Amino acid sequence: MAESLTKKEYNPATLKADFVKYYGGSESEVRVFSSPARINIIGEHIDYNGGKVFPAAINRYLYVAIRKRQDSKIVYNSLDFPGTYEFSITDNFAFDKKNDYANYLNGILSQLKARGCKFECGFEVLMVSNVPAGGGISSSSALECGFAYAVIETYGFDIDRVEIAKLGQMSEHSFMGVNCGIMDQFIIATGRKNTATVLDCNTLEYDYVPLELGDYRFVVMNTNKQRRLADSKYNERRSQCEEALKILQDNGVKARALCEITPAQWEESKKFISDEILAKRAKHCIYENQRVLDAVAALKAGNLAKLGQLLNESHKSLDEDYEVTGIELNTLAATAQKQKGCLGARMTGAGFGGCAIALVHKDNVDEFIENVQKEYSSVIGYNAGFFSCESGDGVACYED
């Protein structure tokens, strides 16, 4: 269920006390871990096409409280969703729609067990999130990676942060049936405050770039439209990109992924793709990858106006060439781009709903939100949600 970004935030300092209300015992035995949401500054739908992306973890977190049990039982509870889910650590976990969010957790456990991790006992978990579900800022990846980190730390498994990202991705692939890329899990597992990460999804080489925005802030704008990644046309887009790449390869283009092709090479070779839809999909990926490189350079040079221009170009491509926006996201982006103090705006995430981001001067944030909200509710018929954000750390042990 999509949530408003303006809901009252939960104070994680009370999570241990809430845990004891659910399960009894003492707070001293309970550990709490945090897992951030993320924005992707630029580089959309290219993480699974070998492209470079430019995400940042943000200061909006999901929290996981965990404690070992004396028996083999596993118990999941969430302060956000009703119902208790119970399993055994000895189970051969399999996806079951009735298990709702517990599928994401069981998918991680299945991957850990496949790696040979041994659990001497079960555990109990209480979760709460200040990350909007289904909002396009990676609530599911925050859940996967935060839970994985909590379990790994609780049981002392020797698994590093990059491997945590891989665990989350493989859980999506083999357990949830979603052929996602690795960007979301990677930034959530490895992110650092005051930086963004330029990540090559083909090689997993990455570099931290100082995120120095001066008087500007990223404003996240939630369409409040329900969108589940597995229910979207995500897998269809991925298949189209693979088909376009094969056509190019069959015609002598030497590339293992679409994003290895430069814009100049594309202009030379696009004649080989006669299908207009496939050509548009490929064009988006190739030019979006170049926009990532340009955005990193702009940020390093302190050229925020150029960064804003690239955000606008990215949204246009996602609308016209990749066709993953829709009236809600287009209304947010187009309205945002016209506001005083806004350098640029684009959808972020998988699309088909979810969120957009805008780069806005701090002195104009309140007026910006008021104006965009008014136009959005007039066109769409209900309100969007908004918040301005700063960068945050990746998965961590939460300290009061």
Disulfide bonds with the S-S distance in Angstrom:
none
